[in-house]
Amino acid sequence: MQVKLEDEIHKHLPNYEFYVEVLKNLEALQFKKQDFLDAWEKRKSLLTNEDNPDLAMKQLYDFSLIGCYSPGGGGGGAEYVFKYKDKRSTFNENASQFRVHSGFKDVLGLRKYVRSE
């Protein structure tokens, strides 16, 4: 299944492997945008000048590798929104938190649930 998914993503997102390396550097499922930007800087040597962290996050969202935190109202209901669950959803670059889809935890070697401060 993973190979099939990778083949499909790579057709639409040629730099997929590089973006995944950035996710690996996060070391956790849950992260903030600044964590992604810091991991991006660490892996910058793998990327081209045309690569952009904001666009990469949007593309990772579009393929449901990451989801955006959506706070609930007064009665709760906070959740992480993934594109595959709601095709009409759009990437929220201003979300307070993001999460790597749990199906990629082992593949990416993410050992922690939350990135330590």
Secondary structure, 3 states (H helix, E strand, C coil): CHHHHHHHHHHHCCCHHHHHHHHHHHCEEEECHHHHHHHHHHCHHHCCCCCCHHHHHHHHHHCCCEEEEECCECCECCEEECCCCCCCCCCCCCCCCEEECHHHHHHHCCCEEECCC
